[in-house]
Amino acid sequence: MFGEEVPALQKPSFWIGVGLAVFGLLLWVYPELLSVLVGALFVGLGGVLIVRAVFQRRRFDIW
């Protein structure tokens, strides 16, 4: 259990990030759903979650 790395595709934050990014892109393509700024916010949040799931910080990973 110690030192094992979970693949990014098995992390909930990765799939939540993908969902947010896709939802944000849909909002961006169809701005009548919501504003472009809200779409950009969802794309940004989704991107952050995807990057955090794929590229983990190892400095404080002591568990």
DSSP file (Angstrom, degrees, kcal/mol; ACC not computed):
  #  RESIDUE AA STRUCTURE BP1 BP2  ACC     N-H-->O    O-->H-N    N-H-->O    O-->H-N    TCO  KAPPA ALPHA  PHI   PSI    X-CA   Y-CA   Z-CA
    1    1 A M    >         0   0    0      0, 0.0     3,-0.9     0, 0.0     2,-0.3   0.000 360.0 360.0 360.0 -35.1    0.0    0.0    0.0
    2    2 A F  T 3   +     0   0    0      1,-0.2     3,-0.1     3,-0.0    61,-0.0  -0.605 360.0  10.6 -77.6 135.2    2.9    2.3    0.7
    3    3 A G  T 3  S+     0   0    0     -2,-0.3     2,-0.3     1,-0.3    -1,-0.2   0.407  91.4 135.3  82.2  -3.1    4.5    3.7   -2.4
    4    4 A E    <   -     0   0    0     -3,-0.9     2,-0.5     1,-0.0    -1,-0.3  -0.599  44.2-147.6 -80.5 140.2    1.8    2.5   -4.8
    5    5 A E        -     0   0    0     -2,-0.3     3,-0.0    -3,-0.1    -3,-0.0  -0.926   6.1-139.6-111.4 127.8    0.6    5.0   -7.3
    6    6 A V        -     0   0    0     -2,-0.5     5,-0.1     1,-0.1    -2,-0.0  -0.704  29.3-111.8 -84.0 129.8   -3.0    4.9   -8.5
    7    7 A P    >   -     0   0    0      0, 0.0     3,-1.6     0, 0.0     4,-0.2  -0.264  23.3-119.2 -60.2 149.8   -3.3    5.5  -12.3
    8    8 A A  G >  S+     0   0    0      1,-0.3     3,-1.7     2,-0.2     6,-0.3   0.839 110.8  61.7 -61.1 -34.5   -4.9    8.8  -13.2
    9    9 A L  G 3  S+     0   0    0      1,-0.3    -1,-0.3     5,-0.1     6,-0.1   0.670 101.0  54.8 -69.1 -13.9   -7.8    7.1  -15.0
   10   10 A Q  G <  S+     0   0    0     -3,-1.6    -1,-0.3     4,-0.0    -2,-0.2   0.347  88.1  97.4 -97.8   5.5   -8.9    5.4  -11.8
   11   11 A K    X>  -     0   0    0     -3,-1.7     4,-1.3    -4,-0.2     3,-0.6  -0.797  68.4-143.6 -97.9 134.2   -9.1    8.7   -9.8
   12   12 A P  H 3> S+     0   0    0      0, 0.0     4,-2.7     0, 0.0     5,-0.3   0.865 100.3  60.9 -61.3 -34.9  -12.5   10.4   -9.4
   13   13 A S  H 3> S+     0   0    0      1,-0.2     4,-2.1     2,-0.2     5,-0.1   0.835 100.7  55.2 -64.2 -30.0  -10.9   13.8   -9.7
   14   14 A F  H <> S+     0   0    0     -3,-0.6     4,-2.3    -6,-0.3    -1,-0.2   0.947 112.2  41.2 -64.8 -48.0   -9.8   12.9  -13.2
   15   15 A W  H  X S+     0   0    0     -4,-1.3     4,-2.5     2,-0.2    -2,-0.2   0.850 113.8  52.2 -72.8 -33.8  -13.3   12.0  -14.4
   16   16 A I  H  X S+     0   0    0     -4,-2.7     4,-2.6     2,-0.2    -1,-0.2   0.916 111.1  49.5 -63.5 -41.2  -14.8   15.0  -12.6
   17   17 A G  H  X S+     0   0    0     -4,-2.1     4,-2.5    -5,-0.3    -2,-0.2   0.903 110.1  49.6 -63.1 -42.0  -12.3   17.2  -14.3
   18   18 A V  H  X S+     0   0    0     -4,-2.3     4,-2.7     2,-0.2     5,-0.2   0.928 111.9  49.0 -62.6 -44.0  -13.1   15.6  -17.7
   19   19 A G  H  X S+     0   0    0     -4,-2.5     4,-2.6     1,-0.2    -2,-0.2   0.918 112.4  47.1 -61.9 -43.7  -16.8   16.2  -17.1
   20   20 A L  H  X S+     0   0    0     -4,-2.6     4,-2.7     2,-0.2    -1,-0.2   0.901 112.4  50.0 -64.7 -40.1  -16.3   19.8  -16.0
   21   21 A A  H  X S+     0   0    0     -4,-2.5     4,-2.4     2,-0.2    -2,-0.2   0.924 112.9  45.7 -65.5 -43.5  -14.1   20.4  -19.0
   22   22 A V  H  X S+     0   0    0     -4,-2.7     4,-2.4     2,-0.2    -2,-0.2   0.922 114.0  49.0 -65.0 -43.1  -16.6   18.9  -21.5
   23   23 A F  H  X S+     0   0    0     -4,-2.6     4,-2.2    -5,-0.2    -2,-0.2   0.907 111.5  50.0 -62.2 -41.1  -19.4   20.8  -19.8
   24   24 A G  H  X S+     0   0    0     -4,-2.7     4,-1.9     2,-0.2    -2,-0.2   0.894 109.5  50.4 -64.3 -40.1  -17.4   24.0  -20.0
   25   25 A L  H  X S+     0   0    0     -4,-2.4     4,-2.5     2,-0.2    -2,-0.2   0.891 109.3  51.8 -65.7 -38.1  -16.7   23.5  -23.7
   26   26 A L  H  X S+     0   0    0     -4,-2.4     4,-2.6     1,-0.2    -2,-0.2   0.910 109.9  49.0 -62.8 -40.7  -20.3   22.9  -24.4
   27   27 A L  H  < S+     0   0    0     -4,-2.2     7,-0.3     1,-0.2    -1,-0.2   0.863 111.2  50.7 -65.3 -33.6  -21.2   26.1  -22.6
   28   28 A W  H  < S+     0   0    0     -4,-1.9    -2,-0.2     1,-0.2    -1,-0.2   0.896 112.8  44.7 -70.2 -39.5  -18.5   27.9  -24.7
   29   29 A V  H  < S+     0   0    0     -4,-2.5    -2,-0.2     1,-0.3    -1,-0.2   0.885 123.2  36.7 -71.7 -38.6  -19.9   26.5  -28.0
   30   30 A Y    >X  +     0   0    0     -4,-2.6     3,-2.1    -5,-0.2     4,-0.6  -0.729  69.8 174.7-114.2  80.5  -23.5   27.3  -27.0
   31   31 A P  T 34 S+     0   0    0      0, 0.0    -1,-0.1     0, 0.0    -4,-0.1   0.647  70.3  75.4 -66.2 -12.7  -23.3   30.5  -25.1
   32   32 A E  T 34 S+     0   0    0      1,-0.2     3,-0.1    -3,-0.1    -5,-0.1   0.745  88.0  61.9 -70.7 -18.3  -27.0   30.8  -24.9
   33   33 A L  T <4 S-     0   0    0     -3,-2.1     2,-0.3     1,-0.3    -1,-0.2   0.966 129.9 -31.7 -67.4 -51.0  -26.9   28.1  -22.2
   34   34 A L  S  < S-     0   0    0     -4,-0.6    -1,-0.3    -7,-0.3     2,-0.0  -0.884  86.2 -64.9-152.3-178.3  -24.8   30.3  -19.9
   35   35 A S     >  -     0   0    0     -2,-0.3     4,-1.7    -3,-0.1     3,-0.2  -0.290  40.9-116.0 -76.0 161.7  -22.2   33.0  -20.4
   36   36 A V  H  > S+     0   0    0      1,-0.2     4,-2.5     2,-0.2     5,-0.2   0.828 114.7  59.9 -64.4 -32.6  -18.8   32.5  -22.0
   37   37 A L  H  > S+     0   0    0      2,-0.2     4,-2.0     1,-0.2    -1,-0.2   0.885 103.5  49.4 -65.4 -37.8  -17.2   33.4  -18.7
   38   38 A V  H  > S+     0   0    0     -3,-0.2     4,-2.2     2,-0.2    -1,-0.2   0.895 110.5  51.5 -67.8 -38.5  -18.9   30.5  -16.9
   39   39 A G  H  X S+     0   0    0     -4,-1.7     4,-2.4     1,-0.2    -2,-0.2   0.912 109.4  49.5 -61.9 -42.7  -17.8   28.2  -19.6
   40   40 A A  H  X S+     0   0    0     -4,-2.5     4,-2.5     1,-0.2    -1,-0.2   0.872 108.5  54.2 -64.3 -36.5  -14.2   29.3  -19.2
   41   41 A L  H  X S+     0   0    0     -4,-2.0     4,-2.7     2,-0.2    -2,-0.2   0.927 109.9  46.0 -62.9 -45.0  -14.5   28.8  -15.4
   42   42 A F  H  X S+     0   0    0     -4,-2.2     4,-2.8     2,-0.2     5,-0.2   0.896 112.2  50.8 -66.5 -39.3  -15.6   25.2  -15.9
   43   43 A V  H  X S+     0   0    0     -4,-2.4     4,-2.5     2,-0.2    -1,-0.2   0.923 112.7  47.4 -62.1 -42.7  -12.9   24.5  -18.5
   44   44 A G  H  X S+     0   0    0     -4,-2.5     4,-2.3     2,-0.2    -2,-0.2   0.930 113.3  46.4 -64.6 -45.8  -10.3   26.0  -16.0
   45   45 A L  H  X S+     0   0    0     -4,-2.7     4,-2.2     1,-0.2    -2,-0.2   0.916 113.9  48.9 -63.3 -42.4  -11.6   24.0  -13.1
   46   46 A G  H  X S+     0   0    0     -4,-2.8     4,-2.4     1,-0.2    -1,-0.2   0.912 110.9  50.5 -62.9 -41.9  -11.7   20.8  -15.1
   47   47 A G  H  X S+     0   0    0     -4,-2.5     4,-2.6    -5,-0.2     5,-0.2   0.899 109.1  51.3 -62.7 -40.7   -8.2   21.4  -16.4
   48   48 A V  H  X S+     0   0    0     -4,-2.3     4,-2.5     1,-0.2    -1,-0.2   0.925 111.3  47.4 -62.8 -44.1   -6.9   21.9  -12.9
   49   49 A L  H  X S+     0   0    0     -4,-2.2     4,-1.9     2,-0.2    -2,-0.2   0.897 112.7  49.0 -65.6 -39.4   -8.5   18.7  -11.7
   50   50 A I  H  X S+     0   0    0     -4,-2.4     4,-2.3     2,-0.2     5,-0.2   0.937 112.7  47.1 -64.4 -46.0   -7.1   16.7  -14.6
   51   51 A V  H  X S+     0   0    0     -4,-2.6     4,-2.9     1,-0.2    -2,-0.2   0.897 111.6  51.1 -63.8 -39.9   -3.6   18.1  -14.2
   52   52 A R  H  < S+     0   0    0     -4,-2.5    -1,-0.2    -5,-0.2    -2,-0.2   0.859 112.4  47.0 -65.8 -33.7   -3.7   17.4  -10.4
   53   53 A A  H  < S+     0   0    0     -4,-1.9     3,-0.2    -5,-0.2    -2,-0.2   0.876 120.1  37.4 -74.5 -37.1   -4.8   13.8  -11.1
   54   54 A V  H  < S+     0   0    0     -4,-2.3     2,-0.9     1,-0.3    -2,-0.2   0.930 122.2  40.2 -81.8 -47.2   -2.2   13.2  -13.8
   55   55 A F  S  < S-     0   0    0     -4,-2.9    -1,-0.3    -5,-0.2     2,-0.2  -0.809  81.5-167.7-107.5  92.7    0.8   15.1  -12.4
   56   56 A Q        -     0   0    0     -2,-0.9     2,-0.5    -3,-0.2    -3,-0.1  -0.500  22.7-121.3 -81.7 146.4    0.8   14.4   -8.6
   57   57 A R        -     0   0    0     -2,-0.2    -1,-0.1    -5,-0.2     3,-0.1  -0.743  23.7-171.6 -81.7 132.0    2.9   16.4   -6.2
   58   58 A R    >   +     0   0    0     -2,-0.5     3,-0.6     1,-0.1    -1,-0.1   0.456  62.4  88.9-104.4  -2.2    5.2   14.0   -4.4
   59   59 A R  T 3  S+     0   0    0      1,-0.2    -1,-0.1     3,-0.0    -2,-0.0   0.926 101.4  25.8 -63.6 -46.0    6.6   16.4   -1.8
   60   60 A F  T 3  S+     0   0    0      1,-0.1     2,-1.7    -3,-0.1    -1,-0.2   0.208  87.2 117.0-105.6  15.1    3.9   15.9    0.9
   61   61 A D    <   +     0   0    0     -3,-0.6    -1,-0.1     1,-0.2    -3,-0.0  -0.602  25.7 140.8 -85.3  82.7    2.8   12.4   -0.1
   62   62 A I              0   0    0     -2,-1.7    -1,-0.2     1,-0.2    -4,-0.0   0.508 360.0 360.0-103.1  -6.1    3.9   10.6    3.1
   63   63 A W              0   0    0     -3,-0.2    -1,-0.2   -61,-0.0    -2,-0.1   0.472 360.0 360.0 -89.9 360.0    0.9    8.2    3.3
